[in-house]
Amino acid sequence: LHCAPDGKRRFFAASGSGTGVVLNLATLQSAPLKGCPLGINVAVGEDSGGCWFTDREGDIYFADEAGQCHCAAKIGLRDVHGSHLVNCGDYLVWVGYSSKYFPETGGEPARTFVFFSKVRGSRLVLERFDEQFRHPREGYCGVACYDQATEKLVMLWELVSHGIETYTIRAGRVKDFAQWRIEEINVSGLE
């Protein structure tokens, strides 16, 4: 079961079997979610109302306040796994793994970031504007989150080299992250 509140007093819950509900938290009335795919594995609330979901293929779905779910974006990458979403105000970032060919090492499970702009209209739509594939030698991105106060995407990366763990914070505005123009800060005191 994957659940998230939105910014409009609603709570969305969906199962991997394609069933789900939207609960109005003010009235405690519920309605079924319609059109949800099988294999949902992530839920992230949308502050302006509604909920984002991903399925096992990594595709992104949006359920509106009325409980209608539709496919908002196809990821279209090979060997996708471990996906989740980071809601970044006017942007949505898909974070996961996919297969990528790197000239120096061949095919690798790359840490993958796909960047979308949210286009608001009669229905919320996603426009893909960039993607990043990071080689495993750069480490493991353990956490990706968004800080509304600074409008920055913030990630904690771990790298193990010769048995020694090092941690790095990578931060930047979403458009800068899409170009991999980021701030990097080494972090000490984590074990």
Accessible surface in RSA format (square Angstrom, percent):
REM  Atomic radii and reference values for relative SASA: ProtOr
REM  Chains: A
REM  Algorithm: Lee & Richards
REM  Probe-radius: 1.40
REM  Slices: 20
REM RES _ NUM      All-atoms   Total-Side   Main-Chain    Non-polar    All polar
REM                ABS   REL    ABS   REL    ABS   REL    ABS   REL    ABS   REL
RES LEU A   1   152.03  84.7  94.12  67.3  57.92 145.6  94.17  66.1  57.86 155.7
RES HIS A   2    57.54  31.4  54.41  37.8   3.13   8.0  31.11  32.1  26.43  30.8
RES CYS A   3    54.40  41.2  27.98  31.2  26.43  62.1  12.38  31.4  42.02  45.3
RES ALA A   4     8.02   7.4   6.81  10.5   1.21   2.8   8.02  11.3   0.00   0.0
RES PRO A   5    80.47  58.6  73.46  67.0   7.01  25.5  73.46  60.7   7.01  43.5
RES ASP A   6    16.42  11.5   0.00   0.0  16.42  38.8   2.26   5.3  14.16  14.1
RES GLY A   7    45.77  56.4   0.00   N/A  45.77  56.4  19.64  53.9  26.12  58.5
RES LYS A   8   104.99  51.2  93.08  57.1  11.91  28.4  40.60  36.5  64.39  68.6
RES ARG A   9   172.38  72.4 164.53  83.9   7.85  18.7  50.01  68.3 122.37  74.2
RES ARG A  10    54.17  22.7  54.09  27.6   0.08   0.2   0.89   1.2  53.28  32.3
RES PHE A  11    65.13  32.6  65.13  40.3   0.00   0.0  65.13  39.5   0.00   0.0
RES PHE A  12     0.00   0.0   0.00   0.0   0.00   0.0   0.00   0.0   0.00   0.0
RES ALA A  13    10.78   9.9  10.55  16.3   0.23   0.5  10.55  14.9   0.23   0.6
RES ALA A  14     0.00   0.0   0.00   0.0   0.00   0.0   0.00   0.0   0.00   0.0
RES SER A  15    24.84  21.0  24.68  32.9   0.16   0.4  24.61  52.4   0.23   0.3
RES GLY A  16    25.85  31.9   0.00   N/A  25.85  31.9  13.25  36.4  12.60  28.2
RES SER A  17    76.39  64.5  55.12  73.6  21.26  49.0  50.62 107.8  25.77  36.1
RES GLY A  18    17.17  21.2   0.00   N/A  17.17  21.2   4.92  13.5  12.25  27.4
RES THR A  19    87.78  62.4  83.75  84.9   4.04   9.6  72.63  97.6  15.15  22.9
RES GLY A  20    14.92  18.4   0.00   N/A  14.92  18.4   8.20  22.5   6.72  15.0
RES VAL A  21    66.27  43.6  66.27  60.0   0.00   0.0  66.27  57.6   0.00   0.0
RES VAL A  22     8.54   5.6   6.95   6.3   1.59   3.8   6.95   6.0   1.59   4.3
RES LEU A  23    45.33  25.2  45.33  32.4   0.00   0.0  45.33  31.8   0.00   0.0
RES ASN A  24    42.38  29.2  41.13  39.8   1.24   3.0   8.83  21.3  33.54  32.4
RES LEU A  25    79.79  44.4  62.49  44.7  17.30  43.5  62.77  44.1  17.02  45.8
RES ALA A  26    68.53  63.0  28.14  43.4  40.39  91.9  38.13  53.7  30.40  80.5
RES THR A  27    78.29  55.7  56.87  57.7  21.42  51.1  62.86  84.4  15.43  23.3
RES LEU A  28   126.55  70.5 108.25  77.4  18.30  46.0 108.25  76.0  18.30  49.2
RES GLN A  29   124.90  69.8 120.66  88.2   4.23  10.1  40.48  86.2  84.42  64.0
RES SER A  30    75.22  63.6  43.36  57.9  31.86  73.4  10.69  22.8  64.53  90.4
RES ALA A  31    40.57  37.3  37.43  57.8   3.14   7.1  40.51  57.0   0.07   0.2
RES PRO A  32    79.99  58.3  79.11  72.1   0.89   3.2  79.44  65.6   0.56   3.5
RES LEU A  33    11.29   6.3   0.00   0.0  11.29  28.4   0.00   0.0  11.29  30.4
RES LYS A  34    95.34  46.5  90.34  55.4   5.00  11.9  75.97  68.4  19.37  20.6
RES GLY A  35    59.95  73.9   0.00   N/A  59.95  73.9  34.52  94.7  25.44  57.0
RES CYS A  36    16.49  12.5   0.00   0.0  16.49  38.8   0.00   0.0  16.49  17.8
RES PRO A  37    23.68  17.3  12.27  11.2  11.40  41.5  23.68  19.5   0.00   0.0
RES LEU A  38   131.92  73.5 118.88  85.1  13.04  32.8 118.95  83.5  12.98  34.9
RES GLY A  39     1.96   2.4   0.00   N/A   1.96   2.4   1.84   5.1   0.11   0.3
RES ILE A  40     3.29   1.9   0.00   0.0   3.29   7.9   0.00   0.0   3.29   8.9
RES ASN A  41    52.27  36.0  41.12  39.7  11.16  26.9  19.57  47.1  32.70  31.6
RES VAL A  42    19.68  12.9  16.79  15.2   2.89   7.0  19.68  17.1   0.00   0.0
RES ALA A  43    19.93  18.3   0.67   1.0  19.26  43.8   0.67   0.9  19.26  51.0
RES VAL A  44    30.78  20.3  27.73  25.1   3.06   7.4  30.78  26.7   0.00   0.0
RES GLY A  45    14.02  17.3   0.00   N/A  14.02  17.3   3.14   8.6  10.88  24.4
RES GLU A  46     2.73   1.6   2.73   2.1   0.00   0.0   0.00   0.0   2.73   2.2
RES ASP A  47    83.19  58.3  76.51  76.1   6.68  15.8  33.15  78.0  50.04  49.9
RES SER A  48    52.19  44.1  34.73  46.4  17.46  40.2  34.78  74.1  17.41  24.4
RES GLY A  49     6.87   8.5   0.00   N/A   6.87   8.5   0.00   0.0   6.87  15.4
RES GLY A  50     0.00   0.0   0.00   N/A   0.00   0.0   0.00   0.0   0.00   0.0
RES CYS A  51     0.00   0.0   0.00   0.0   0.00   0.0   0.00   0.0   0.00   0.0
RES TRP A  52     0.00   0.0   0.00   0.0   0.00   0.0   0.00   0.0   0.00   0.0
RES PHE A  53     0.00   0.0   0.00   0.0   0.00   0.0   0.00   0.0   0.00   0.0
RES THR A  54     0.00   0.0   0.00   0.0   0.00   0.0   0.00   0.0   0.00   0.0
RES ASP A  55    11.04   7.7  10.89  10.8   0.16   0.4   1.40   3.3   9.64   9.6
RES ARG A  56   163.33  68.6 148.01  75.5  15.32  36.5  55.53  75.9 107.79  65.3
RES GLU A  57   121.56  69.8 114.47  86.6   7.10  16.9  37.39  72.3  84.18  68.7
RES GLY A  58     0.16   0.2   0.00   N/A   0.16   0.2   0.07   0.2   0.09   0.2
RES ASP A  59    12.29   8.6  12.29  12.2   0.00   0.0   0.00   0.0  12.29  12.3
RES ILE A  60     0.00   0.0   0.00   0.0   0.00   0.0   0.00   0.0   0.00   0.0
RES TYR A  61    23.93  11.2  23.93  13.6   0.00   0.0  10.07   7.6  13.86  17.1
RES PHE A  62     9.01   4.5   9.01   5.6   0.00   0.0   9.01   5.5   0.00   0.0
RES ALA A  63     0.00   0.0   0.00   0.0   0.00   0.0   0.00   0.0   0.00   0.0
RES ASP A  64    52.56  36.8  52.17  51.9   0.39   0.9  22.96  54.0  29.61  29.5
RES GLU A  65    68.32  39.2  58.62  44.4   9.69  23.1  20.81  40.2  47.51  38.8
RES ALA A  66    70.06  64.4  49.13  75.8  20.92  47.6  60.56  85.3   9.50  25.2
RES GLY A  67     0.00   0.0   0.00   N/A   0.00   0.0   0.00   0.0   0.00   0.0
RES GLN A  68    85.25  47.7  85.09  62.2   0.16   0.4  35.55  75.7  49.70  37.7
RES CYS A  69    13.28  10.0   0.00   0.0  13.28  31.2   0.04   0.1  13.23  14.3
RES HIS A  70    36.18  19.8  30.49  21.2   5.68  14.5  28.87  29.7   7.31   8.5
RES CYS A  71    50.45  38.2  27.68  30.9  22.77  53.5  23.14  58.6  27.31  29.4
RES ALA A  72    17.91  16.5   0.01   0.0  17.90  40.7   4.89   6.9  13.02  34.5
RES ALA A  73    15.02  13.8   5.44   8.4   9.58  21.8  14.77  20.8   0.25   0.7
RES LYS A  74   134.01  65.4 120.21  73.8  13.80  32.9  84.46  76.0  49.55  52.8
RES ILE A  75     2.47   1.4   0.06   0.0   2.41   5.8   0.06   0.0   2.41   6.5
RES GLY A  76    75.06  92.6   0.00   N/A  75.06  92.6  40.92 112.3  34.14  76.5
RES LEU A  77    43.41  24.2  22.13  15.8  21.28  53.5  25.40  17.8  18.01  48.5
RES ARG A  78   171.63  72.1 163.84  83.5   7.79  18.5  74.12 101.3  97.51  59.1
RES ASP A  79    91.87  64.4  69.63  69.3  22.24  52.6  30.74  72.3  61.13  61.0
RES VAL A  80    25.91  17.0   5.45   4.9  20.45  49.3   5.45   4.7  20.45  55.5
RES HIS A  81    97.58  53.3  91.56  63.6   6.02  15.4  74.19  76.5  23.39  27.2
RES GLY A  82    51.96  64.1   0.00   N/A  51.96  64.1  34.73  95.3  17.23  38.6
RES SER A  83    10.31   8.7   2.05   2.7   8.26  19.0   0.13   0.3  10.18  14.3
RES HIS A  84    58.91  32.2  58.91  40.9   0.00   0.0  45.78  47.2  13.13  15.3
RES LEU A  85    10.31   5.7   0.00   0.0  10.31  25.9   0.00   0.0  10.31  27.7
RES VAL A  86     9.33   6.1   5.95   5.4   3.39   8.2   9.33   8.1   0.00   0.0
RES ASN A  87    28.50  19.7  14.25  13.8  14.25  34.3  11.82  28.5  16.67  16.1
RES CYS A  88     0.76   0.6   0.00   0.0   0.76   1.8   0.00   0.0   0.76   0.8
RES GLY A  89    33.13  40.9   0.00   N/A  33.13  40.9  29.54  81.1   3.59   8.0
RES ASP A  90    91.69  64.2  87.58  87.2   4.11   9.7  19.15  45.1  72.55  72.4
RES TYR A  91    53.92  25.2  53.92  30.7   0.00   0.0  26.30  19.8  27.61  34.0
RES LEU A  92     0.00   0.0   0.00   0.0   0.00   0.0   0.00   0.0   0.00   0.0
RES VAL A  93     0.00   0.0   0.00   0.0   0.00   0.0   0.00   0.0   0.00   0.0
RES TRP A  94     0.00   0.0   0.00   0.0   0.00   0.0   0.00   0.0   0.00   0.0
RES VAL A  95     0.15   0.1   0.15   0.1   0.00   0.0   0.15   0.1   0.00   0.0
RES GLY A  96     0.00   0.0   0.00   N/A   0.00   0.0   0.00   0.0   0.00   0.0
RES TYR A  97    46.46  21.7  46.46  26.4   0.00   0.0  36.70  27.6   9.76  12.0
RES SER A  98     0.37   0.3   0.00   0.0   0.37   0.9   0.37   0.8   0.00   0.0
RES SER A  99    31.33  26.5  20.20  27.0  11.13  25.6   7.25  15.4  24.08  33.7
RES LYS A 100    75.58  36.9  72.14  44.3   3.44   8.2  27.71  24.9  47.87  51.0
RES TYR A 101   151.33  70.7 137.16  78.0  14.17  36.9 101.72  76.4  49.60  61.1
RES PHE A 102    21.57  10.8  21.55  13.3   0.02   0.1  21.57  13.1   0.00   0.0
RES PRO A 103   112.81  82.2  88.94  81.1  23.87  86.8  89.98  74.3  22.83 141.9
RES GLU A 104   102.24  58.7  63.38  48.0  38.86  92.5  51.66  99.9  50.59  41.3
RES THR A 105    67.85  48.3  34.10  34.6  33.75  80.4  44.75  60.1  23.10  34.9
RES GLY A 106    17.50  21.6   0.00   N/A  17.50  21.6  15.24  41.8   2.26   5.1
RES GLY A 107    61.96  76.4   0.00   N/A  61.96  76.4  27.99  76.8  33.96  76.1
RES GLU A 108    42.74  24.5  38.26  28.9   4.48  10.7   3.88   7.5  38.86  31.7
RES PRO A 109    72.40  52.8  67.79  61.8   4.61  16.8  69.46  57.3   2.94  18.3
RES ALA A 110     0.00   0.0   0.00   0.0   0.00   0.0   0.00   0.0   0.00   0.0
RES ARG A 111    15.47   6.5  14.74   7.5   0.73   1.7   4.26   5.8  11.20   6.8
RES THR A 112     0.00   0.0   0.00   0.0   0.00   0.0   0.00   0.0   0.00   0.0
RES PHE A 113     0.02   0.0   0.02   0.0   0.00   0.0   0.02   0.0   0.00   0.0
RES VAL A 114     0.00   0.0   0.00   0.0   0.00   0.0   0.00   0.0   0.00   0.0
RES PHE A 115     0.01   0.0   0.01   0.0   0.00   0.0   0.01   0.0   0.00   0.0
RES PHE A 116     2.00   1.0   2.00   1.2   0.00   0.0   2.00   1.2   0.00   0.0
RES SER A 117    25.24  21.3  25.24  33.7   0.00   0.0  17.08  36.4   8.15  11.4
RES LYS A 118    17.74   8.7   0.83   0.5  16.90  40.2   0.05   0.0  17.69  18.8
RES VAL A 119    60.34  39.7  57.03  51.6   3.30   8.0  60.01  52.1   0.33   0.9
RES ARG A 120   116.02  48.7  86.78  44.2  29.24  69.6  63.78  87.2  52.24  31.7
RES GLY A 121    62.55  77.1   0.00   N/A  62.55  77.1  37.47 102.8  25.08  56.2
RES SER A 122   133.38 112.7  79.63 106.3  53.75 123.8  60.79 129.5  72.59 101.7
RES ARG A 123   138.27  58.1 126.80  64.6  11.48  27.3  48.01  65.6  90.27  54.7
RES LEU A 124    17.55   9.8  11.42   8.2   6.13  15.4  11.87   8.3   5.68  15.3
RES VAL A 125    67.07  44.1  65.95  59.7   1.11   2.7  67.07  58.3   0.00   0.0
RES LEU A 126    13.35   7.4   0.00   0.0  13.35  33.6   0.00   0.0  13.35  35.9
RES GLU A 127   100.24  57.6  95.98  72.6   4.26  10.1  30.13  58.3  70.11  57.2
RES ARG A 128    94.59  39.7  63.49  32.4  31.09  74.0  42.25  57.7  52.34  31.7
RES PHE A 129    64.18  32.1  32.13  19.9  32.05  83.4  40.95  24.8  23.24  66.5
RES ASP A 130    39.06  27.4  30.83  30.7   8.23  19.5   9.23  21.7  29.83  29.8
RES GLU A 131    62.67  36.0  52.65  39.8  10.01  23.8  18.25  35.3  44.42  36.3
RES GLN A 132    28.27  15.8  26.50  19.4   1.77   4.2   2.01   4.3  26.26  19.9
RES PHE A 133    37.38  18.7  22.36  13.8  15.02  39.1  22.36  13.6  15.02  43.0
RES ARG A 134    43.07  18.1  42.68  21.8   0.39   0.9   1.07   1.5  42.00  25.5
RES HIS A 135    15.50   8.5  13.77   9.6   1.73   4.4  13.77  14.2   1.73   2.0
RES PRO A 136    52.15  38.0  35.14  32.0  17.01  61.8  41.70  34.4  10.45  64.9
RES ARG A 137   139.28  58.5 118.09  60.2  21.19  50.5  69.90  95.5  69.38  42.0
RES GLU A 138    44.55  25.6  33.66  25.5  10.89  25.9  24.95  48.3  19.60  16.0
RES GLY A 139    15.05  18.6   0.00   N/A  15.05  18.6   7.09  19.5   7.96  17.8
RES TYR A 140   112.84  52.7 111.11  63.2   1.73   4.5  75.15  56.5  37.69  46.5
RES CYS A 141     1.44   1.1   0.72   0.8   0.72   1.7   0.00   0.0   1.44   1.5
RES GLY A 142    37.47  46.2   0.00   N/A  37.47  46.2  12.33  33.8  25.14  56.3
RES VAL A 143    79.42  52.3  74.31  67.3   5.12  12.3  79.42  69.0   0.00   0.0
RES ALA A 144    14.49  13.3   0.28   0.4  14.21  32.3   0.28   0.4  14.21  37.7
RES CYS A 145    61.35  46.4  58.93  65.7   2.42   5.7  30.98  78.5  30.37  32.8
RES TYR A 146    46.87  21.9  20.63  11.7  26.24  68.3   7.51   5.6  39.37  48.5
RES ASP A 147    56.11  39.3  52.07  51.8   4.03   9.5  19.20  45.2  36.90  36.8
RES GLN A 148   119.36  66.7 103.96  76.0  15.39  36.6  36.68  78.1  82.67  62.7
RES ALA A 149    97.99  90.1  53.87  83.1  44.12 100.4  66.35  93.4  31.65  83.8
RES THR A 150    67.75  48.2  57.77  58.6   9.98  23.8  62.74  84.3   5.01   7.6
RES GLU A 151    90.68  52.1  87.88  66.5   2.79   6.7  18.36  35.5  72.31  59.0
RES LYS A 152    56.29  27.5  56.29  34.5   0.00   0.0  25.74  23.2  30.55  32.5
RES LEU A 153     0.00   0.0   0.00   0.0   0.00   0.0   0.00   0.0   0.00   0.0
RES VAL A 154    36.58  24.1  36.56  33.1   0.02   0.0  36.56  31.8   0.02   0.0
RES MET A 155     0.39   0.2   0.00   0.0   0.39   0.9   0.39   0.3   0.00   0.0
RES LEU A 156    45.04  25.1  43.53  31.1   1.51   3.8  43.53  30.6   1.51   4.1
RES TRP A 157     4.55   1.8   3.67   1.8   0.88   2.1   3.78   2.0   0.77   1.3
RES GLU A 158    44.41  25.5  41.94  31.7   2.47   5.9   7.57  14.6  36.84  30.1
RES LEU A 159    70.72  39.4  69.39  49.6   1.33   3.3  70.09  49.2   0.62   1.7
RES VAL A 160    87.01  57.3  61.57  55.7  25.44  61.3  61.57  53.5  25.44  69.0
RES SER A 161    54.00  45.6  46.14  61.6   7.87  18.1  30.44  64.8  23.56  33.0
RES HIS A 162   180.52  98.7 137.55  95.6  42.97 109.9 104.21 107.4  76.32  88.8
RES GLY A 163    69.62  85.9   0.00   N/A  69.62  85.9  33.36  91.5  36.26  81.2
RES ILE A 164   114.75  65.3 111.88  83.3   2.87   6.9 113.98  82.1   0.77   2.1
RES GLU A 165    86.97  49.9  65.51  49.6  21.46  51.1  16.17  31.3  70.80  57.8
RES THR A 166    72.70  51.7  67.86  68.8   4.85  11.6  62.63  84.1  10.07  15.2
RES TYR A 167    29.44  13.7  27.29  15.5   2.15   5.6  16.01  12.0  13.43  16.5
RES THR A 168    25.18  17.9  25.08  25.4   0.10   0.2   7.24   9.7  17.94  27.1
RES ILE A 169    44.61  25.4  44.61  33.2   0.00   0.0  44.61  32.1   0.00   0.0
RES ARG A 170    23.73  10.0  23.73  12.1   0.00   0.0   0.00   0.0  23.73  14.4
RES ALA A 171     9.43   8.7   9.43  14.5   0.00   0.0   9.43  13.3   0.00   0.0
RES GLY A 172     4.75   5.9   0.00   N/A   4.75   5.9   4.75  13.0   0.00   0.0
RES ARG A 173   117.23  49.2 116.60  59.4   0.62   1.5  39.81  54.4  77.42  46.9
RES VAL A 174     4.43   2.9   2.00   1.8   2.43   5.9   2.00   1.7   2.43   6.6
RES LYS A 175   102.97  50.2  99.88  61.3   3.09   7.4  62.57  56.3  40.39  43.0
RES ASP A 176    44.56  31.2  44.56  44.4   0.00   0.0   3.26   7.7  41.29  41.2
RES PHE A 177     0.00   0.0   0.00   0.0   0.00   0.0   0.00   0.0   0.00   0.0
RES ALA A 178     1.17   1.1   0.90   1.4   0.27   0.6   0.90   1.3   0.27   0.7
RES GLN A 179    95.78  53.6  75.71  55.3  20.08  47.8  15.23  32.4  80.55  61.1
RES TRP A 180    45.72  18.3  29.86  14.5  15.86  37.2  23.47  12.5  22.25  36.1
RES ARG A 181   145.58  61.1 132.22  67.4  13.35  31.8  73.76 100.8  71.82  43.5
RES ILE A 182    37.91  21.6   6.09   4.5  31.82  76.7   9.72   7.0  28.20  76.5
RES GLU A 183    82.50  47.4  76.19  57.6   6.31  15.0  44.09  85.3  38.40  31.4
RES GLU A 184   100.22  57.5  67.37  51.0  32.85  78.2  19.57  37.8  80.65  65.8
RES ILE A 185    92.07  52.4  88.72  66.1   3.35   8.1  92.07  66.3   0.00   0.0
RES ASN A 186   130.85  90.2 106.54 103.0  24.31  58.5  31.38  75.5  99.47  96.1
RES VAL A 187    45.08  29.7  30.38  27.5  14.70  35.4  34.08  29.6  11.00  29.8
RES SER A 188   109.76  92.7  82.42 110.0  27.34  63.0  50.90 108.4  58.86  82.5
RES GLY A 189    77.46  95.5   0.00   N/A  77.46  95.5  39.68 108.9  37.79  84.6
RES LEU A 190    80.42  44.8  65.85  47.1  14.57  36.6  66.95  47.0  13.46  36.2
RES GLU A 191   198.09 113.7 135.29 102.4  62.80 149.5  66.83 129.3 131.26 107.2
END  Absolute sums over single chains surface
CHAIN  1 A     9839.7       7530.3       2309.4       5358.8       4480.9
END  Absolute sums over all chains
TOTAL          9839.7       7530.3       2309.4       5358.8       4480.9
